Each structure stands twice: as structure tokens, then as C-alpha cells.
């Protein structure tokens, strides 16, 4: 169990929201970056909408949690937490089996 992640991801509805929304964040971010690197500016802008929508939906899911996430302390903290959670911590949570255990609890 990760005490910095698991207690904030216990509501079954929020967990389902995350399993659907996090891949859109990751794919949208990677597609936007690729589009920027290949100078497809309009595509980059379009793909950048996916992570924003994903975070908005996840935020709604977190309102269902008994324990709300700690507020962001700075823009750097926001970036570090969001990127760390979307690209690393969530996937560890899923592939370790903790996501499924939390859904079934």
C-alpha cells in the first residue's frame, strides 16, 4: 500500500473514472508532444485537450472520496504530482493489483 496514493483512491466510482481517464491523459500528452515535435500545431492543440478533460473528470471523481487530495502547494508541485501520478503511480497501483482490490473492497 502507498499511503500517499491509496487512501485517496478508494471510492469504486472514482476508481472506474481513473481507469478510463488516466489512459486519455497519457495518450493525449504523448500525442500533443509528438505533434509539437513534428510541427503539427493544430493537432498538438487538439491533443492537449485530452489531458485537460481527463484531469477535470478525475477531479470530479475525487469529490466522491472520503479523503480529498491535499491541495497543490505550487505550480511545481502541481506538475510533479500530476505527471508522477498519471505516468507512474497510477500504473503501479493498477499492475500491483491494488486497484482491483480497492474496487472490490
Biopython code that builds the backbone (N, CA, C, O; Angstrom):
import numpy as np
from Bio.PDB.StructureBuilder import StructureBuilder

atoms = [
    (1, "UNK", "N", (0.837, -1.183, 0.000)),
    (1, "UNK", "CA", (0.000, 0.000, 0.000)),
    (1, "UNK", "C", (0.881, 1.246, 0.000)),
    (1, "UNK", "O", (1.895, 1.309, 0.695)),
    (2, "UNK", "N", (0.480, 2.216, -0.780)),
    (2, "UNK", "CA", (1.178, 3.502, -0.815)),
    (2, "UNK", "C", (0.336, 4.509, -0.037)),
    (2, "UNK", "O", (-0.724, 4.916, -0.513)),
    (3, "UNK", "N", (0.787, 4.924, 1.161)),
    (3, "UNK", "CA", (-0.024, 5.835, 1.974)),
    (3, "UNK", "C", (-0.209, 7.218, 1.350)),
    (3, "UNK", "O", (-1.079, 7.977, 1.778)),
    (4, "UNK", "N", (0.589, 7.546, 0.361)),
    (4, "UNK", "CA", (0.447, 8.835, -0.316)),
    (4, "UNK", "C", (-0.502, 8.749, -1.513)),
    (4, "UNK", "O", (-0.823, 9.773, -2.116)),
    (5, "UNK", "N", (-0.953, 7.552, -1.862)),
    (5, "UNK", "CA", (-1.815, 7.397, -3.036)),
    (5, "UNK", "C", (-3.101, 6.635, -2.713)),
    (5, "UNK", "O", (-4.198, 7.126, -2.981)),
    (6, "UNK", "N", (-2.970, 5.457, -2.148)),
    (6, "UNK", "CA", (-4.113, 4.563, -1.966)),
    (6, "UNK", "C", (-5.278, 5.159, -1.166)),
    (6, "UNK", "O", (-6.423, 4.990, -1.584)),
    (7, "UNK", "N", (-5.046, 5.848, -0.036)),
    (7, "UNK", "CA", (-6.192, 6.365, 0.729)),
    (7, "UNK", "C", (-7.041, 7.384, -0.035)),
    (7, "UNK", "O", (-8.197, 7.619, 0.317)),
    (8, "UNK", "N", (-6.482, 7.975, -1.056)),
    (8, "UNK", "CA", (-7.193, 8.978, -1.851)),
    (8, "UNK", "C", (-7.875, 8.362, -3.071)),
    (8, "UNK", "O", (-8.508, 9.058, -3.864)),
    (9, "UNK", "N", (-7.733, 7.052, -3.202)),
    (9, "UNK", "CA", (-8.311, 6.327, -4.335)),
    (9, "UNK", "C", (-8.985, 5.063, -3.807)),
    (9, "UNK", "O", (-8.503, 3.951, -4.018)),
    (10, "UNK", "N", (-10.107, 5.256, -3.116)),
    (10, "UNK", "CA", (-10.809, 4.131, -2.502)),
    (10, "UNK", "C", (-12.254, 4.009, -2.967)),
    (10, "UNK", "O", (-12.832, 2.925, -2.889)),
    (11, "UNK", "N", (-12.841, 5.083, -3.442)),
    (11, "UNK", "CA", (-14.231, 5.051, -3.889)),
    (11, "UNK", "C", (-14.329, 4.291, -5.215)),
    (11, "UNK", "O", (-13.623, 4.633, -6.164)),
    (12, "UNK", "N", (-15.183, 3.273, -5.302)),
    (12, "UNK", "CA", (-15.262, 2.471, -6.532)),
    (12, "UNK", "C", (-15.577, 3.281, -7.789)),
    (12, "UNK", "O", (-15.020, 3.011, -8.853)),
    (13, "UNK", "N", (-16.456, 4.261, -7.679)),
    (13, "UNK", "CA", (-16.777, 5.084, -8.856)),
    (13, "UNK", "C", (-15.566, 5.894, -9.287)),
    (13, "UNK", "O", (-15.283, 6.007, -10.480)),
    (14, "UNK", "N", (-14.851, 6.456, -8.323)),
    (14, "UNK", "CA", (-13.639, 7.207, -8.645)),
    (14, "UNK", "C", (-12.596, 6.297, -9.294)),
    (14, "UNK", "O", (-11.890, 6.713, -10.213)),
    (15, "UNK", "N", (-12.502, 5.073, -8.822)),
    (15, "UNK", "CA", (-11.535, 4.130, -9.396)),
    (15, "UNK", "C", (-11.867, 3.816, -10.856)),
    (15, "UNK", "O", (-10.972, 3.737, -11.697)),
    (16, "UNK", "N", (-13.146, 3.639, -11.150)),
    (16, "UNK", "CA", (-13.553, 3.387, -12.542)),
    (16, "UNK", "C", (-13.278, 4.625, -13.395)),
    (16, "UNK", "O", (-12.800, 4.510, -14.523)),
    (17, "UNK", "N", (-13.578, 5.800, -12.859)),
    (17, "UNK", "CA", (-13.266, 7.040, -13.586)),
    (17, "UNK", "C", (-11.778, 7.084, -13.914)),
    (17, "UNK", "O", (-11.400, 7.404, -15.041)),
    (18, "UNK", "N", (-10.934, 6.763, -12.936)),
    (18, "UNK", "CA", (-9.487, 6.808, -13.162)),
    (18, "UNK", "C", (-9.031, 5.784, -14.207)),
    (18, "UNK", "O", (-8.189, 6.092, -15.051)),
    (19, "UNK", "N", (-9.578, 4.578, -14.153)),
    (19, "UNK", "CA", (-9.125, 3.551, -15.104)),
    (19, "UNK", "C", (-9.491, 3.939, -16.532)),
    (19, "UNK", "O", (-8.832, 3.512, -17.481)),
    (20, "UNK", "N", (-10.534, 4.746, -16.689)),
    (20, "UNK", "CA", (-10.920, 5.228, -18.016)),
    (20, "UNK", "C", (-10.198, 6.523, -18.392)),
    (20, "UNK", "O", (-9.830, 6.708, -19.552)),
    (21, "UNK", "N", (-9.993, 7.413, -17.434)),
    (21, "UNK", "CA", (-9.473, 8.748, -17.735)),
    (21, "UNK", "C", (-7.953, 8.825, -17.829)),
    (21, "UNK", "O", (-7.429, 9.566, -18.661)),
    (22, "UNK", "N", (-7.239, 8.080, -16.998)),
    (22, "UNK", "CA", (-5.773, 8.194, -16.996)),
    (22, "UNK", "C", (-5.167, 7.832, -18.356)),
    (22, "UNK", "O", (-4.266, 8.540, -18.808)),
    (23, "UNK", "N", (-5.614, 6.767, -19.029)),
    (23, "UNK", "CA", (-5.045, 6.499, -20.358)),
    (23, "UNK", "C", (-5.241, 7.659, -21.341)),
    (23, "UNK", "O", (-4.380, 7.904, -22.186)),
    (24, "UNK", "N", (-6.361, 8.368, -21.237)),
    (24, "UNK", "CA", (-6.568, 9.531, -22.110)),
    (24, "UNK", "C", (-5.579, 10.643, -21.783)),
    (24, "UNK", "O", (-5.116, 11.345, -22.682)),
    (25, "UNK", "N", (-5.254, 10.807, -20.508)),
    (25, "UNK", "CA", (-4.248, 11.801, -20.129)),
    (25, "UNK", "C", (-2.905, 11.439, -20.762)),
    (25, "UNK", "O", (-2.257, 12.275, -21.392)),
    (26, "UNK", "N", (-2.500, 10.186, -20.585)),
    (26, "UNK", "CA", (-1.198, 9.740, -21.089)),
    (26, "UNK", "C", (-1.145, 9.839, -22.610)),
    (26, "UNK", "O", (-0.208, 10.415, -23.163)),
    (27, "UNK", "N", (-2.139, 9.285, -23.281)),
    (27, "UNK", "CA", (-2.138, 9.314, -24.750)),
    (27, "UNK", "C", (-2.227, 10.736, -25.287)),
    (27, "UNK", "O", (-1.537, 11.078, -26.248)),
    (28, "UNK", "N", (-3.063, 11.563, -24.685)),
    (28, "UNK", "CA", (-3.188, 12.946, -25.127)),
    (28, "UNK", "C", (-1.901, 13.725, -24.942)),
    (28, "UNK", "O", (-1.508, 14.499, -25.814)),
    (29, "UNK", "N", (-1.243, 13.523, -23.808)),
    (29, "UNK", "CA", (0.022, 14.212, -23.541)),
    (29, "UNK", "C", (1.089, 13.786, -24.536)),
    (29, "UNK", "O", (1.774, 14.627, -25.118)),
    (30, "UNK", "N", (1.230, 12.482, -24.732)),
    (30, "UNK", "CA", (2.249, 11.986, -25.666)),
    (30, "UNK", "C", (1.951, 12.419, -27.096)),
    (30, "UNK", "O", (2.864, 12.798, -27.831)),
    (31, "UNK", "N", (0.692, 12.368, -27.496)),
    (31, "UNK", "CA", (0.318, 12.790, -28.853)),
    (31, "UNK", "C", (0.550, 14.283, -29.038)),
    (31, "UNK", "O", (1.006, 14.708, -30.100)),
    (32, "UNK", "N", (0.243, 15.084, -28.023)),
    (32, "UNK", "CA", (0.478, 16.530, -28.118)),
    (32, "UNK", "C", (1.970, 16.821, -28.239)),
    (32, "UNK", "O", (2.378, 17.655, -29.048)),
    (33, "UNK", "N", (2.781, 16.141, -27.441)),
    (33, "UNK", "CA", (4.235, 16.343, -27.526)),
    (33, "UNK", "C", (4.770, 15.927, -28.889)),
    (33, "UNK", "O", (5.594, 16.626, -29.478)),
    (34, "UNK", "N", (4.302, 14.788, -29.387)),
    (34, "UNK", "CA", (4.743, 14.336, -30.706)),
    (34, "UNK", "C", (4.326, 15.336, -31.782)),
    (34, "UNK", "O", (5.102, 15.639, -32.689)),
    (35, "UNK", "N", (3.125, 15.837, -31.681)),
    (35, "UNK", "CA", (2.637, 16.818, -32.656)),
    (35, "UNK", "C", (3.468, 18.095, -32.609)),
    (35, "UNK", "O", (3.741, 18.691, -33.650)),
    (36, "UNK", "N", (3.867, 18.516, -31.429)),
    (36, "UNK", "CA", (4.738, 19.693, -31.323)),
    (36, "UNK", "C", (6.093, 19.433, -31.971)),
    (36, "UNK", "O", (6.619, 20.273, -32.701)),
    (37, "UNK", "N", (6.647, 18.255, -31.693)),
    (37, "UNK", "CA", (7.961, 17.911, -32.257)),
    (37, "UNK", "C", (7.925, 17.820, -33.774)),
    (37, "UNK", "O", (8.920, 18.104, -34.441)),
    (38, "UNK", "N", (6.793, 17.429, -34.314)),
    (38, "UNK", "CA", (6.668, 17.295, -35.769)),
    (38, "UNK", "C", (5.993, 18.513, -36.400)),
    (38, "UNK", "O", (5.617, 18.497, -37.572)),
    (39, "UNK", "N", (5.847, 19.569, -35.595)),
    (39, "UNK", "CA", (5.320, 20.858, -36.046)),
    (39, "UNK", "C", (3.892, 20.790, -36.592)),
    (39, "UNK", "O", (3.545, 21.489, -37.544)),
    (40, "UNK", "N", (3.088, 19.953, -35.986)),
    (40, "UNK", "CA", (1.661, 19.884, -36.300)),
    (40, "UNK", "C", (0.926, 20.635, -35.191)),
    (40, "UNK", "O", (0.374, 20.034, -34.270)),
    (41, "UNK", "N", (0.935, 21.960, -35.305)),
    (41, "UNK", "CA", (0.492, 22.830, -34.222)),
    (41, "UNK", "C", (-0.983, 22.638, -33.872)),
    (41, "UNK", "O", (-1.334, 22.571, -32.694)),
    (42, "UNK", "N", (-1.827, 22.552, -34.860)),
    (42, "UNK", "CA", (-3.260, 22.412, -34.595)),
    (42, "UNK", "C", (-3.564, 21.063, -33.943)),
    (42, "UNK", "O", (-4.387, 20.974, -33.032)),
    (43, "UNK", "N", (-2.895, 20.026, -34.418)),
    (43, "UNK", "CA", (-3.075, 18.704, -33.810)),
    (43, "UNK", "C", (-2.612, 18.726, -32.355)),
    (43, "UNK", "O", (-3.258, 18.142, -31.485)),
    (44, "UNK", "N", (-1.500, 19.394, -32.095)),
    (44, "UNK", "CA", (-0.993, 19.491, -30.721)),
    (44, "UNK", "C", (-2.019, 20.154, -29.817)),
    (44, "UNK", "O", (-2.248, 19.712, -28.691)),
    (45, "UNK", "N", (-2.627, 21.207, -30.314)),
    (45, "UNK", "CA", (-3.650, 21.901, -29.537)),
    (45, "UNK", "C", (-4.847, 20.984, -29.276)),
    (45, "UNK", "O", (-5.379, 20.940, -28.167)),
    (46, "UNK", "N", (-5.254, 20.263, -30.299)),
    (46, "UNK", "CA", (-6.367, 19.331, -30.136)),
    (46, "UNK", "C", (-6.051, 18.231, -29.139)),
    (46, "UNK", "O", (-6.873, 17.905, -28.283)),
    (47, "UNK", "N", (-4.856, 17.657, -29.250)),
    (47, "UNK", "CA", (-4.477, 16.585, -28.327)),
    (47, "UNK", "C", (-4.316, 17.096, -26.903)),
    (47, "UNK", "O", (-4.545, 16.348, -25.953)),
    (48, "UNK", "N", (-3.929, 18.349, -26.739)),
    (48, "UNK", "CA", (-3.752, 18.916, -25.398)),
    (48, "UNK", "C", (-5.072, 19.010, -24.639)),
    (48, "UNK", "O", (-5.078, 19.133, -23.415)),
    (49, "UNK", "N", (-6.174, 18.954, -25.353)),
    (49, "UNK", "CA", (-7.486, 18.978, -24.697)),
    (49, "UNK", "C", (-7.708, 17.686, -23.903)),
    (49, "UNK", "O", (-8.355, 17.709, -22.856)),
    (50, "UNK", "N", (-7.178, 16.566, -24.390)),
    (50, "UNK", "CA", (-7.407, 15.279, -23.718)),
    (50, "UNK", "C", (-6.894, 15.261, -22.281)),
    (50, "UNK", "O", (-7.645, 14.875, -21.385)),
    (51, "UNK", "N", (-5.646, 15.661, -22.020)),
    (51, "UNK", "CA", (-5.200, 15.663, -20.620)),
    (51, "UNK", "C", (-6.018, 16.612, -19.746)),
    (51, "UNK", "O", (-6.302, 16.308, -18.588)),
    (52, "UNK", "N", (-6.395, 17.756, -20.302)),
    (52, "UNK", "CA", (-7.187, 18.714, -19.521)),
    (52, "UNK", "C", (-8.544, 18.119, -19.148)),
    (52, "UNK", "O", (-8.979, 18.226, -18.001)),
    (53, "UNK", "N", (-9.208, 17.497, -20.113)),
    (53, "UNK", "CA", (-10.500, 16.856, -19.824)),
    (53, "UNK", "C", (-10.335, 15.694, -18.849)),
    (53, "UNK", "O", (-11.157, 15.499, -17.954)),
    (54, "UNK", "N", (-9.272, 14.933, -19.031)),
    (54, "UNK", "CA", (-9.006, 13.808, -18.147)),
    (54, "UNK", "C", (-8.850, 14.282, -16.704)),
    (54, "UNK", "O", (-9.424, 13.692, -15.789)),
    (55, "UNK", "N", (-8.077, 15.343, -16.502)),
    (55, "UNK", "CA", (-7.892, 15.865, -15.146)),
    (55, "UNK", "C", (-9.197, 16.400, -14.568)),
    (55, "UNK", "O", (-9.472, 16.227, -13.381)),
    (56, "UNK", "N", (-9.991, 17.042, -15.401)),
    (56, "UNK", "CA", (-11.278, 17.570, -14.929)),
    (56, "UNK", "C", (-12.186, 16.434, -14.459)),
    (56, "UNK", "O", (-12.819, 16.530, -13.408)),
    (57, "UNK", "N", (-12.244, 15.364, -15.243)),
    (57, "UNK", "CA", (-13.092, 14.219, -14.882)),
    (57, "UNK", "C", (-12.556, 13.543, -13.618)),
    (57, "UNK", "O", (-13.329, 13.152, -12.744)),
    (58, "UNK", "N", (-11.233, 13.408, -13.524)),
    (58, "UNK", "CA", (-10.653, 12.811, -12.321)),
    (58, "UNK", "C", (-10.933, 13.679, -11.094)),
    (58, "UNK", "O", (-11.153, 13.162, -9.999)),
    (59, "UNK", "N", (-10.921, 14.989, -11.284)),
    (59, "UNK", "CA", (-11.250, 15.894, -10.185)),
    (59, "UNK", "C", (-12.664, 15.674, -9.681)),
    (59, "UNK", "O", (-12.914, 15.708, -8.477)),
    (60, "UNK", "N", (-13.591, 15.449, -10.608)),
    (60, "UNK", "CA", (-14.969, 15.133, -10.207)),
    (60, "UNK", "C", (-15.010, 13.827, -9.420)),
    (60, "UNK", "O", (-15.731, 13.710, -8.430)),
    (61, "UNK", "N", (-14.229, 12.849, -9.870)),
    (61, "UNK", "CA", (-14.165, 11.573, -9.156)),
    (61, "UNK", "C", (-13.627, 11.732, -7.748)),
    (61, "UNK", "O", (-14.095, 11.070, -6.821)),
    (62, "UNK", "N", (-12.645, 12.609, -7.583)),
    (62, "UNK", "CA", (-12.063, 12.812, -6.253)),
    (62, "UNK", "C", (-13.049, 13.456, -5.283)),
    (62, "UNK", "O", (-12.889, 13.335, -4.069)),
    (63, "UNK", "N", (-14.053, 14.129, -5.801)),
    (63, "UNK", "CA", (-15.082, 14.708, -4.923)),
    (63, "UNK", "C", (-15.914, 13.608, -4.252)),
    (63, "UNK", "O", (-16.595, 13.864, -3.259)),
    (64, "UNK", "N", (-15.859, 12.395, -4.790)),
    (64, "UNK", "CA", (-16.578, 11.260, -4.210)),
    (64, "UNK", "C", (-15.797, 10.591, -3.084)),
    (64, "UNK", "O", (-16.357, 9.807, -2.318)),
    (65, "UNK", "N", (-14.527, 10.896, -2.985)),
    (65, "UNK", "CA", (-13.664, 10.258, -1.996)),
    (65, "UNK", "C", (-13.927, 10.797, -0.595)),
    (65, "UNK", "O", (-14.215, 11.981, -0.417)),
    (66, "UNK", "N", (-13.825, 9.917, 0.394)),
    (66, "UNK", "CA", (-13.956, 10.330, 1.789)),
    (66, "UNK", "C", (-12.790, 11.226, 2.191)),
    (66, "UNK", "O", (-12.923, 12.097, 3.051)),
    (67, "UNK", "N", (-11.651, 10.997, 1.557)),
    (67, "UNK", "CA", (-10.437, 11.751, 1.884)),
    (67, "UNK", "C", (-9.989, 12.518, 0.638)),
    (67, "UNK", "O", (-9.430, 11.920, -0.281)),
    (68, "UNK", "N", (-10.226, 13.820, 0.596)),
    (68, "UNK", "CA", (-9.833, 14.588, -0.592)),
    (68, "UNK", "C", (-8.314, 14.716, -0.690)),
    (68, "UNK", "O", (-7.627, 14.685, 0.331)),
    (69, "UNK", "N", (-7.785, 14.858, -1.898)),
    (69, "UNK", "CA", (-6.336, 15.013, -2.038)),
    (69, "UNK", "C", (-5.868, 16.330, -1.430)),
    (69, "UNK", "O", (-6.622, 17.300, -1.354)),
    (70, "UNK", "N", (-4.620, 16.343, -1.003)),
    (70, "UNK", "CA", (-4.029, 17.572, -0.460)),
    (70, "UNK", "C", (-3.977, 18.622, -1.561)),
    (70, "UNK", "O", (-3.742, 18.292, -2.724)),
    (71, "UNK", "N", (-4.193, 19.875, -1.205)),
    (71, "UNK", "CA", (-4.114, 20.932, -2.225)),
    (71, "UNK", "C", (-2.689, 21.063, -2.756)),
    (71, "UNK", "O", (-1.723, 20.735, -2.068)),
    (72, "UNK", "N", (-2.578, 21.541, -3.972)),
    (72, "UNK", "CA", (-1.263, 21.769, -4.562)),
    (72, "UNK", "C", (-0.634, 22.980, -3.885)),
    (72, "UNK", "O", (-1.302, 23.988, -3.653)),
    (73, "UNK", "N", (0.653, 22.874, -3.570)),
    (73, "UNK", "CA", (1.324, 23.961, -2.860)),
    (73, "UNK", "C", (1.972, 24.975, -3.793)),
    (73, "UNK", "O", (2.284, 26.092, -3.381)),
    (74, "UNK", "N", (2.175, 24.590, -5.045)),
    (74, "UNK", "CA", (2.799, 25.496, -6.016)),
    (74, "UNK", "C", (2.583, 24.923, -7.412)),
    (74, "UNK", "O", (2.094, 23.803, -7.562)),
    (75, "UNK", "N", (2.949, 25.691, -8.426)),
    (75, "UNK", "CA", (2.823, 25.178, -9.794)),
    (75, "UNK", "C", (3.783, 24.012, -10.015)),
    (75, "UNK", "O", (3.460, 23.074, -10.743)),
    (76, "UNK", "N", (4.953, 24.065, -9.395)),
    (76, "UNK", "CA", (5.898, 22.951, -9.497)),
    (76, "UNK", "C", (5.350, 21.700, -8.850)),
    (76, "UNK", "O", (5.499, 20.599, -9.380)),
    (77, "UNK", "N", (4.712, 21.869, -7.695)),
    (77, "UNK", "CA", (4.089, 20.747, -7.004)),
    (77, "UNK", "C", (2.968, 20.160, -7.849)),
    (77, "UNK", "O", (2.808, 18.941, -7.918)),
    (78, "UNK", "N", (2.190, 21.031, -8.492)),
    (78, "UNK", "CA", (1.117, 20.579, -9.382)),
    (78, "UNK", "C", (1.688, 19.707, -10.499)),
    (78, "UNK", "O", (1.215, 18.594, -10.728)),
    (79, "UNK", "N", (2.704, 20.216, -11.190)),
    (79, "UNK", "CA", (3.296, 19.459, -12.303)),
    (79, "UNK", "C", (3.882, 18.139, -11.838)),
    (79, "UNK", "O", (3.646, 17.100, -12.456)),
    (80, "UNK", "N", (4.646, 18.170, -10.749)),
    (80, "UNK", "CA", (5.290, 16.951, -10.259)),
    (80, "UNK", "C", (4.259, 15.908, -9.852)),
    (80, "UNK", "O", (4.387, 14.734, -10.197)),
    (81, "UNK", "N", (3.247, 16.335, -9.124)),
    (81, "UNK", "CA", (2.232, 15.376, -8.670)),
    (81, "UNK", "C", (1.406, 14.833, -9.821)),
    (81, "UNK", "O", (1.178, 13.626, -9.908)),
    (82, "UNK", "N", (0.958, 15.709, -10.700)),
    (82, "UNK", "CA", (0.109, 15.253, -11.809)),
    (82, "UNK", "C", (0.885, 14.312, -12.718)),
    (82, "UNK", "O", (0.403, 13.224, -13.033)),
    (83, "UNK", "N", (2.064, 14.709, -13.138)),
    (83, "UNK", "CA", (2.836, 13.846, -14.041)),
    (83, "UNK", "C", (3.239, 12.547, -13.356)),
    (83, "UNK", "O", (3.176, 11.479, -13.964)),
    (84, "UNK", "N", (3.653, 12.631, -12.094)),
    (84, "UNK", "CA", (4.030, 11.424, -11.358)),
    (84, "UNK", "C", (2.867, 10.464, -11.190)),
    (84, "UNK", "O", (3.030, 9.250, -11.313)),
    (85, "UNK", "N", (1.690, 11.012, -10.909)),
    (85, "UNK", "CA", (0.528, 10.149, -10.703)),
    (85, "UNK", "C", (0.004, 9.569, -12.010)),
    (85, "UNK", "O", (-0.381, 8.401, -12.055)),
    (86, "UNK", "N", (-0.016, 10.362, -13.066)),
    (86, "UNK", "CA", (-0.584, 9.901, -14.335)),
    (86, "UNK", "C", (0.344, 8.920, -15.065)),
    (86, "UNK", "O", (-0.117, 7.965, -15.690)),
    (87, "UNK", "N", (1.639, 9.166, -14.976)),
    (87, "UNK", "CA", (2.583, 8.341, -15.731)),
    (87, "UNK", "C", (3.209, 7.216, -14.916)),
    (87, "UNK", "O", (3.752, 6.275, -15.494)),
    (88, "UNK", "N", (3.148, 7.288, -13.589)),
    (88, "UNK", "CA", (3.835, 6.270, -12.804)),
    (88, "UNK", "C", (2.952, 5.659, -11.713)),
    (88, "UNK", "O", (2.623, 4.475, -11.777)),
    (89, "UNK", "N", (2.568, 6.453, -10.719)),
    (89, "UNK", "CA", (1.885, 5.902, -9.543)),
    (89, "UNK", "C", (0.589, 5.171, -9.881)),
    (89, "UNK", "O", (0.315, 4.111, -9.320)),
    (90, "UNK", "N", (-0.206, 5.723, -10.789)),
    (90, "UNK", "CA", (-1.465, 5.058, -11.139)),
    (90, "UNK", "C", (-1.202, 3.678, -11.726)),
    (90, "UNK", "O", (-1.888, 2.714, -11.383)),
    (91, "UNK", "N", (-0.217, 3.580, -12.605)),
    (91, "UNK", "CA", (0.064, 2.302, -13.262)),
    (91, "UNK", "C", (0.620, 1.285, -12.277)),
    (91, "UNK", "O", (0.330, 0.095, -12.397)),
    (92, "UNK", "N", (1.414, 1.730, -11.302)),
    (92, "UNK", "CA", (1.867, 0.830, -10.240)),
    (92, "UNK", "C", (0.658, 0.348, -9.440)),
    (92, "UNK", "O", (0.561, -0.832, -9.101)),
    (93, "UNK", "N", (-0.251, 1.258, -9.144)),
    (93, "UNK", "CA", (-1.488, 0.945, -8.418)),
    (93, "UNK", "C", (-2.287, -0.120, -9.169)),
    (93, "UNK", "O", (-2.799, -1.057, -8.557)),
    (94, "UNK", "N", (-2.395, 0.018, -10.472)),
    (94, "UNK", "CA", (-3.167, -0.931, -11.282)),
    (94, "UNK", "C", (-2.447, -2.271, -11.391)),
    (94, "UNK", "O", (-3.023, -3.312, -11.073)),
    (95, "UNK", "N", (-1.188, -2.254, -11.839)),
    (95, "UNK", "CA", (-0.497, -3.511, -12.139)),
    (95, "UNK", "C", (-0.046, -4.270, -10.892)),
    (95, "UNK", "O", (0.317, -5.442, -10.984)),
    (96, "UNK", "N", (-0.063, -3.617, -9.728)),
    (96, "UNK", "CA", (0.243, -4.323, -8.480)),
    (96, "UNK", "C", (-0.983, -5.077, -7.960)),
    (96, "UNK", "O", (-0.878, -5.884, -7.037)),
    (97, "UNK", "N", (-2.145, -4.807, -8.561)),
    (97, "UNK", "CA", (-3.379, -5.436, -8.114)),
    (97, "UNK", "C", (-4.135, -4.622, -7.076)),
    (97, "UNK", "O", (-5.238, -4.996, -6.680)),
    (98, "UNK", "N", (-3.549, -3.506, -6.629)),
    (98, "UNK", "CA", (-4.202, -2.695, -5.595)),
    (98, "UNK", "C", (-5.463, -2.019, -6.125)),
    (98, "UNK", "O", (-6.417, -1.825, -5.371)),
    (99, "UNK", "N", (-5.487, -1.655, -7.412)),
    (99, "UNK", "CA", (-6.687, -1.034, -7.987)),
    (99, "UNK", "C", (-7.863, -2.012, -7.902)),
    (99, "UNK", "O", (-8.950, -1.646, -7.454)),
    (100, "UNK", "N", (-7.641, -3.242, -8.329)),
    (100, "UNK", "CA", (-8.708, -4.244, -8.320)),
    (100, "UNK", "C", (-9.162, -4.556, -6.895)),
    (100, "UNK", "O", (-10.358, -4.695, -6.635)),
    (101, "UNK", "N", (-8.204, -4.665, -5.975)),
    (101, "UNK", "CA", (-8.576, -4.908, -4.576)),
    (101, "UNK", "C", (-9.420, -3.755, -4.035)),
    (101, "UNK", "O", (-10.380, -3.975, -3.295)),
    (102, "UNK", "N", (-9.060, -2.532, -4.405)),
    (102, "UNK", "CA", (-9.814, -1.360, -3.930)),
    (102, "UNK", "C", (-11.221, -1.333, -4.521)),
    (102, "UNK", "O", (-12.174, -0.968, -3.833)),
    (103, "UNK", "N", (-11.359, -1.714, -5.782)),
    (103, "UNK", "CA", (-12.688, -1.747, -6.411)),
    (103, "UNK", "C", (-13.570, -2.777, -5.719)),
    (103, "UNK", "O", (-14.760, -2.545, -5.509)),
    (104, "UNK", "N", (-12.986, -3.906, -5.371)),
    (104, "UNK", "CA", (-13.755, -4.991, -4.753)),
    (104, "UNK", "C", (-14.047, -4.757, -3.273)),
    (104, "UNK", "O", (-14.930, -5.401, -2.707)),
    (105, "UNK", "N", (-13.315, -3.845, -2.647)),
    (105, "UNK", "CA", (-13.475, -3.621, -1.185)),
    (105, "UNK", "C", (-14.821, -3.005, -0.855)),
    (105, "UNK", "O", (-15.115, -2.755, 0.314)),
]
sb = StructureBuilder()
sb.init_structure("model")
sb.init_model(0)
sb.init_chain("A")
sb.init_seg("    ")
for serial, (resi, resn, name, xyz) in enumerate(atoms, 1):
    if name == "N":
        sb.init_residue(resn, " ", resi, " ")
    sb.init_atom(name, np.array(xyz, "f"), 0.0, 1.0, " ", f" {name:<3s}", serial, name[0])
structure = sb.get_structure()
